Amino acid sequence: MWRVLARRVARGAAGAPGLMRSCRALSAAGAGGGAAVGVGAVPLGRGPAWGSPVRRPGGLPLPPAWPRLVPRRCCSLPAHQKVALPALSPTMQMGTIARWEKKEGDKIGEGELIAEVETDKATVGFESLEECYLAKILVPEGTRDVPIGAIICITVEKPEHVDAFKNYTLDSAASAPPAASVPPPQAAAPSPPTQPSPEAPGSSYPPHMQVTLPALSPTMTMGTVQRWEKKVGEKLNEGDLLAEIETDKATIGFEVQEEGYLAKILVPEGTRDVPLGTALCIIVEKVSDIPAFADYQDTAVTDMKAQAAAAPPPPPLVVATPAAAPPPQPAVPSTPAVPTAGPPPRKGRILVSPLAKKMAAEKGIDLAQVKGTGPDGRITKKDVESFVPPKVAPAPALEAVPAAAAVAAAPVGTFTDIPISNIRRVIAQRLMQSKQTIPHYYLSVDINMGEVLVLRKELNQEVSDNIKLSVNDFIIKASALACLKVPEANSSWMDTVIRQNHVVDVSVAVSTPAGLITPIVFNAHIKGLASISKDVVSLATKAREGKLQPHEFQGGTFTISNLGMYGIKNFSAIINPPQACILAVGSSEKRLVPADNEKGFDVASVMSVTLSCDHRVVDGAVGAQWLAEFKNLLEKPVTMLL
């Protein structure tokens, strides 16, 4: 019907009373609420001319026939504000709610502290921007890995509105790991009958603080607890050394931030691959509170146990499989003694990772004889790989089945599996990443070191006895000055930009028993040779003793790797990203060089160096310019004073 009316209006059918009555009727129907009127009613949005009003024959527009649909907000809760976790540092992606400074129902003034949030850099206070009342805490204390933007609490303007949010829940808050704000699911979970001891932190325990594993280096994702410096029950003072943590760079001492008493150690010594944010221990304020944490377990530890026991059927199968393997060696009196010592601490069930189960089944290893080094004695892949059968077992096997014993004894002692440390793992990852993603090219040059050796001898006679300048000190100084003259070599590839650094921080490669590390000589371009020498000696000593602090090896704009002391003539080093260059220094050797004398030649001490460059940042001509400046500074060391 609308189409018929539209065609008539378009044709200018003036003087049609039926048409006018129809248009008025339809217009009145629309103004009355949009209800269907008669047979000609159509659904909303089906007019004759979309987006334009219908016009009368005289050209005047008809009154609008469509009602405006205004959305209504249906909500039984009073006016409130959802407070989200902000980004408290430029690199922050997640945070940990270390402590709530306010309780539900408390009044919060403008600028007052609501909570303390642990970021990837430090623990920062989170302040309120306006006056309000804390109605509901959605993320409890100790919750780790809370993403930015997650709703952590609800605030209201009036205190009488607080009670309305007593049972308030938020779907987005349910993604937080310890959903302590939703007790019903925990009560309904079947885990309490099997593990009654673990309880959510803060449920029935005295006031305490969970000490979590922080990020001790920018690239650190996991750590190893090398040693606990304190025992359970000991008093802790601010600044005391609590434990030694092996990171991906070095072994660093972890200090206590507050006074208290060590109530519980959650991660034992030697535990490897501990994720960041994992609770390491419990600290309390009073000595009398220590016994209450004798059976304490962190929720994360409970989750790890739940994952290990997630598939109950496989453990009996794995245990039964090795049981079928021992029949070829029935006469082994000492093997039962080892399993009897293993099962009691595990309460009849062996904690083992799925991969370790599979490997043990393939190798026919009885898991009861394997000592687990993981959390709570959990058997890991490394434990199965490094497992060596007891020496007592082969003796009876020689008498019963000589051939089988000979085959089993052959692999013993043929190789040794060395566990990979965190430092070695990170070195492998970064070097492989460098070679696979950075387009390396190499430039080499020979440098006459005659004048440097003469100047070094003279300066060593002038300086104090506790300072002895080395050739490497001259190389560091010359490299820094060359970087100032050719700043393109003192740049970094940052994916979206090339960052040209205005200061020269030289990373010096140092070999340690744990692996390679590159402590930094900061501001090498403005330091003298004596100052550089002191820094290098101090940093090298700390590196070999594993006492470097994170700020002493993180960063750097240019790297030097010197193998000349080992007699290496030349080599090509791998770039340390995001840096653009690394200088490989070889040894000095006597060579015949042309000279203006009677013989026509002279004997000189010549050193070979190779510059590895990132072709994305440093072009070949730029790398050649840097080497030319570096060579001139060493062949004429007096110019370093200019």
WOPEUR-V931458 format. One line per field, one symbol per residue. ss: DSSP state (H for helix, E for strand, L for the rest). phi: phi as a letter, one per 20 degrees, with the letter a starting at -180 (. if undefined). psi: psi as a letter, one per 40 degrees, with the letter a starting at -180 (. if undefined). Layout:
ss = ???
phi = ???
psi = ???
//
This chain:
ss = LHHHHHHHHHLLLLLLHHHHHHHHHHHHHHHLLLLLLLLLLLLLLLLLLLLLLLELLLLLELLLLLLLLLLLLLLLLLLEEEEELLLLLLLLLEEEEEEELLLLLLEELLLLEEEEEELLLLEEEEELLLLEEEEEELLLLLLLLEELLLEEEEEELLHHHHHHHLLLLLLHHHHLLLLLLLHHHHHHLLHHHHLLLLLLLLLLLLLEEEEELLLLLLLLLEEEEEEELLLLLLEELLLLEEEEEELLLLEEEEELLLLEEEEEELLLLLLLLEELLLEEEEEELLHHHHHHHLLLLLHHHHHHHHHHLLLHHHHHHHHHHHHHHHHHHLLLLLHHHHHHHHHHHHLLLLLELHHHHHHHHHHLLLHHHLLLLLHHHLELHHHHHLLLLLHHHHHHHHHHLHHHHHHHHHLLLLLLLLLLLHHHHHHHHHHHHHHHHLLEEEEEEEEELHHHHHHHHHHHHHLLLLLLLLHHHHHHHHHHHHHHHLHHHHEEELLLLEEELLLLLEEEEEEELLEEEEEEELLLLLLLHHHHHHHHHHHHHHHHHLLLLHHHLLLLLEEEEELHHHLLLLLLLLLLLLELEEEEEEEEEEEEEELLLLLLEEEEEEEEEEEEEELLLLLHHHHHHHHHHHHHHHHLHHHHHL
phi = .ffffffffffmffmefffffffffffffffepnffcmfefcffndffcfncffdfgfoeffffedfeeefdddbeeffbceeefeeebfdfdbbdffaeecdfnfedefnffebddeefdaedfdeeebfacfebeedfgnfdleffnffdacccedffefffdfdfccffffffgefffcfggffefefgfecfffcfgnfcefgbceedfeeebfefdbbcefaeecdfoffddfnffebddeefdaecfdeeecfrcfebdedffnfdleffnffebcdcedffefgfdfdfcfffffffffffdfdffggfffffffffffgfcfecfefffffffffgfelnceebfgffffffffemefffeeeedfglmfedgffffefdggfffffffffecfffffffffffnebceefeffffffgffffffffeddffbcccbdcfegfffffffffffefffeccfdfffffffffffffffcfffdccedmdbdeeeedddeedfcecgeqebcfdeflffdeeffffffffffffffffemdfegfeceondbcccddffenffbadeefefefdbbdedeeebfcecfbebffnbbdcedddccdeceffddfgfffffffffffffefcffffef
psi = ddddddddddefgifgdddddddddddddddeeeihhadeiiiiefidhheiihiideeiiiihehihhhiihhheiihihhhihiheidehdiihgdiheiiheihhiheihdihhhaedihihhiieihahhdhhdhiiehifhihehhdihiidideeddeedfhihddeeeidggeegdddddeieddddgddhihhedeiihihhhihiheidehdiihhdhheiiheiihiheihdihhhaedihhhhihdiiahhdhhdhiiehifhiiehhdihhidideeddeedehhiddddddddddedgddddddddddddddedegdggdddddddddddddefehhhiidddddddddefhhddehhheahffhhidddddehhiiddddddddddgdddddddeddhedihhhihidddddddddddddddehgiihhiihhhedddddddddddddiidehhiidddddddddddddddgedefiihfddihhhieihhhhhhhhideahigihhifdeeiiddddddddddddddddefehideeehbieiihhhedeeehdiihihigieieihhhhaiiihihiiigaddeiihihhhhihhhiheddhidddddddddddddddegedeee.
//
